[in-house]
Amino acid sequence: MFPCVAIIGPRQCGKTTLLHTLGDEWKYFDLERGADMEVIAHDPDLFLRINENCVAIDEAQILPALFPALRVAIDSERARKGRFVITGSSSPDLMRSLSESLAGRLAVIEMSPLMWAEVHGCTSSSLIAGIAQGATDAPTLIKGLSPRASLPQALDYWFRGGYPEPWITDSPRFSDRWTDQYIQTYLQRDVARLFPALDHNRFRLFIRMLGGLSGQVINIAEVARALGVAQPTARDYFEIAHGTFVWRRLPAFHRNTAKRVVKHAKGYVRDAGLLHHLIRVPDLDGLQGHPQVAASWEGLVIEEIIRQLNVLAVPIDASFYRTAAGAEVDLVCEGPFGVIPFEIKRGQRVDLRDLRGLRDFISEQDCPVGVVINNDTEPRIYEERILGVPFVYL
């Protein structure tokens, strides 16, 4: 549908593997390979005149001069579609180049690590697919749903996270070593190259801090004091972590509400396996008794819902809601389906008295439905506009 498609996402999520499935007619170039960089960087305009169709360029953020050349090449035959695919681990320069040089000329796809049903090869319908298709009443949403895998499989995914390589090798020892090397590579290569003026020792400490901050409303001043840096610097650290897909910033929902609400953003380490490595949880049993267990489960479910909606090409705004009195909704998704709030519980049983914040939000915003994600044995309708759905049905 577009002359160019940009696939962005964290390192090692599968972008390069995806490029190699495009077909034999496509030419593949990797800008981290010296020979390919030399071929393109010497004269990007000439390169794109010679290679004018079916060109895939990996790690495009390394060469900012590529983007103006792409604009010229695309505009030379604007009506021609499907010519270029580029990938990149996000950075301020990459996103700025895409928005400034290629606005209207490309589509951007955010690729994530594996979703939980992908790990188990499940193809049955999910709750999120029903929402994406426009179903917004409780009976319709749960009709025909079936578990997409078992609870032990879901808990295993929760502990291990979604990066493909540890699943392919399937060794706990390898997974631990791989995650440690991933963090080191992220710090020493990606961040160091993109932000050479950064205090890398303090940023390394900041990345370790993110494990303890996951699931919290973020107070920039407190983080800055703990790191011994100025508040603007701490704010930049969060922007870098968010922009490189390590951290998901979840803004506060505060539109059309008469109540006093918290307006600071909340945040989560995006991948549960990465989070558990940062907080040094050795196994699933150790996670169950860890102080961060609730925040970890909450982050997993939030990330899964957002990833599924992204994969289904449903544009959404994701936020959270908390009033000054303490009423809270863990995730609010606004999209073509309206406003749908999600409350996340780790247990099997749900006390309906704990759903007051969800109930009030649904009434105040006139939401078609509210969803409680839990670990029950089957979906249940709690009230006319509130349903409970086990995680294994997501």
N, C-alpha and C positions, 0 to 999 in steps of 0.2 A: 504493500500500500504506500510505501515511502521510498524515496531514492536511497536512503541510508537508515540503518537501524543501529543504535548504540546499546550494547548490553553492558550494564554496570553492576557491580556487586563486589563482595569481599573476595580477597585472594583465596584460592583453593576451593571455591564453591562449585566449579565445573564450567566456567566460561570457555576456557580453551578447548576442553573436551567437546563442548557443544559446537564450536566453530568447525571442528574436524568432521562433523556429521553433515556439513552443508552440501557435499557432493563433489564429484571429480572435476566439474567445470569451474570450481572456485579456486582461486589462488590464495594461499595462506601466507601471511607475513607476521613475524613476532618481533616487536621492537626491542625486546630484551635480548635478542640474538644479534650479535655485532654485525654480521653480514647483511641482515635485513634492514637494520637501522641505517647502515651506510647507503644502501640502495635508495631508501626513501628520503632520508634527511638531506642528501646532497642536493636534490632539486624536487621537492614534493609536487610541484605543478607538472613537471615533465613526467614524473612517475605516474601520475593519475591520467595524463594524456595517453601514455602507453598502455596502462592498465585501467581501462575505462569502465569495466564491467566485471561483476562477480569477484570482487576483491574483499578479503577478510583480513583485518589488521588488528592484532592482539596487543594489549597494553598501550593503547593510543595516547594515554595521558603523558607518556614520556616525551612525546614530540609535539609541543603546542603549535609549531608551524604547520602541522598537518591539517588543522581545522580550516584556516582560510583557503588552503588549496582544495580541500573537499568542497567548500562552498562554491568556488569557481568551477570545479568539475561538474558539480550537480547542476548549477545554473546554465551550463552550456547545453544541457539536454534535460530541462526541468521536468518534462512529462515522463521521462523514463524511470521506471520503478525498479526496486530490488537490485541496486547496483553495488552497494557497499554495506559491509557489516564491520563495526568496530567494537572493541571491548575495552574496559578500563576499570581498575579499582578506583573508586571515587576520590577526587581531590578538589579543592577549590578551583584550581586551574582548569581541570577537566570540565566541571559543571559550568564554569564561566564560559569556556570555549564553546560548549554545546549550545548554551543559551544565546550567546552573542553572535557566533559565526554561522550556526546551523539552524537557527530558529525557523520552524515551519518546513524544514527540509528533511527532518529525521524524526523517528520515534525512539523513545528511550524505554528500555525494559530493565527493570531491576531484578536481578537474579539472586536468589538466596540459596543457602545450603539446603539439603534435602528436608522436605516436610515429613511428618511422621508416617503418613500413609505411603509415601514414596519408598521409604526404607523397606516396607513389607510388601510392596508391589500391589497395594490394594486399589481396586478400581470402582468399588461400590459408591453410591451417592452419599454425600455428607450434608450435615446441617448447613454449612457455609454455601455449598452449591445451591441448596434450596433458597437461601436468602438472595444469592446472586441472580437467581432466575425470577425473583420478584415475589416469592412467597413470604408473607409477613404476618400470618396468623398462626397461633400455636398448633391447632390440629393439623393444618396443612404441612407445617414444617417438620413435624415428627412422623407423619404418615410414611410408611415404607422404609424408615431408617433402620439400619442394622449395624452391628459393631464392625468397624473396619479392621480390627485386630483385637488381640486379647489385652487385658489390663497389664499382665506382666510384660508384654511387648511394649506397651505404652510407657511403662515406668522405666524400662531399659532405655528407650529412646530419650526419655526425660534426662536420665543421668548422662548419657553419652553425647547428646547433641546431634546436629545434622550434617556436620562436615563429611563429605563422601569418603575420604581416604581411610579414616579409622574403621568405617563400616566395611570397606573392601578388604582390608587386612584382617579385621575381626580379632584383634589381640589386645587385651587390657594394657599390657606393658607397652605395646606399640602406640596405642592411643594416648597414653600419658606422655610418652616421649614426643610424639608428633605434635601434640598441643603445646608442649613447652617450646619446641622448635618454631612452631607457628607464631607464638608470641614474640620470640626473639627476632624472627625474620621481619615481622610486622614493625617492630621497634627499630631494628638496625638498618633495614633496607627501605621499606616503604615510607615510614615517617621521616627518617633521616634524609631521604632523597627529596621528599616533597616539602619538608620544612627544615632546611639546613640551619636556620638561625635558632631553632628550638633548643631549650635546655633539656637534653635527652635524659639526663639522670632524674630530673624532677618529673618528666613526662612518664618515665618508666615507673616511678613511684605512684603517679596518678593512675596508670593502668591497673596496678595492683589494688589501688583504693576502690576502683569501680566495682569490684566484687562485693564489697561491703555497702556500697551506695545503691546497688541494684534494687529497684522496687521502692525507692524513697523519693519523696518530694525534695528536690535539690535546692540547698541553700548555698549559693555561690560563695558568699562571704566565709562560711564555715570551712568549705573546701579550700579556699585560698589560704586561710590561716593555718590549716593543717599541713599544707604543702610549703608554706613560707613564700608565697608568691602574691602578686597583686591580683585584685578581682578580675580585671580585664584578661589577665593571663590565664586564670582558672577558667574563665568563660571560653577563651580560645581553645583550651584543652578539651572541653566538652564538645565544641564545634568540630574539632579534628576527629575525636572518637566517633561522633555521629556521622560525619562525612566519609569516614573510612569503614562504616558498617560494623564497627565493634559495639556501638552503643545506640540504643533507640531512644530519642528524646520524645516524650509524650506530653504535648502541651495540655494545659488545663482548659476544660470546657467552661466558658463563662458567658455564652451568648443567650439572650432571651431568658434570663433567669432573674427572679426578683430577690433571690437569697444572696447573702454574702458568701463568696466562694474563694477558695484558694486559687491564686493565679500563677504560682510558681510551677515550672514544668517538673514532671516526674521522669524517671529514666530506668532503663533496663540494659544489662548486657544481653545482646541479641541472641547469642547461641548458648543454650543451657550447659553444654559440655565445656565450653570456654569459661563460663561462670564458675562451674564446679572446680575447674583447675585453678582458677584465681583464688578461690576461697579454700583450696586444698582439702576437698572432700574426697576420701579414698575410694568409696564405693556407695552403692545405693543404700545400704544399711546406715552408713555414716551420714548420708544426706537426710534420712528421715528424722534424725535427732538434732540436726544442725539449726542454729538460730535463723539462717537464711532460707530455710526450707519453704516457707510460705511465699516469700518473694520470688524464689526460684520457680515454683509451680505457676505463680501468677504470670511471670515473664514468659514462660514456655507457652502458655495458652494464648496470651496476647500476641506473641510472635506468630503462632500457628494461624490464628484467625486472619491477621493482616497478610501473611504470606499467601494464604489460600485465595483471598480476595484479589491480591495482585496477580496471581497466576490466572485467575478467571477474568482478568482485564476489567475489573470493577473499580472505577475511581472512587476513592474514599478519603475522608479526613478522619484521622484517629486521634482521640484525646482521652482524658480521664476527668472525673468530676468529683469534687470534694467541697463541702460547705464548711464554713467556719465552725459550725456546731458538730462536725465530725461525720455527717452523712456522706457516703462515698459510693461511686460506681467505678469499677476497675477499668473499663474500656467503653468508650462511646464511639460508634462508627456512624458517620454521616455519608450517605451516598444516594444513588438513584432510588434505593428502597426506603429512604427517609432516615430517621435517627433511631438506631437500635443500640440500647445499652446492654453490656455484658457484666455480670457479676461472677467472680471466680472463687470456687471453694475446692479445697483439696479433699475434703471428707466425702463419705458416702451419704450421710444424712444431712439434711439442710433444715435448720430451724427457721421457720417462716418469719419469726420476729427479727431475724438478722437481715431480712430483705426490705426493711423500711426505706432505706436510702434508694434502692432500686425502684420500689413502688412509688415513692414521691417523685422521682425523676420522670418515670413513665407518665404520671399524671400531669406534671408541670409542663413537659415537652410534648405531650400528646403522642407518645411513641406507639407504633402499631403493636409492638411486642418487646418484651425484655427477656433475656436469656441468662440462666444460671448454668455455668459449666462446672461439673462436679465429677465425682467418681462413683455415682450411683450404678445400679445394675441395669437400669433401663430409663428411657425418657419419661418424664412425667409433666403433666400440666398442673401447676400449683394454683394458679388463678387464671382468670380470663385472658390476661395479657402477660402472664409470666409462666415460662416453661423451664424445666430443668433437663439438661442434656448431658450425659456422661462424656468425658473426653474421648473415649474410644469411638464415639459416633461423629466426631468432628471430621 
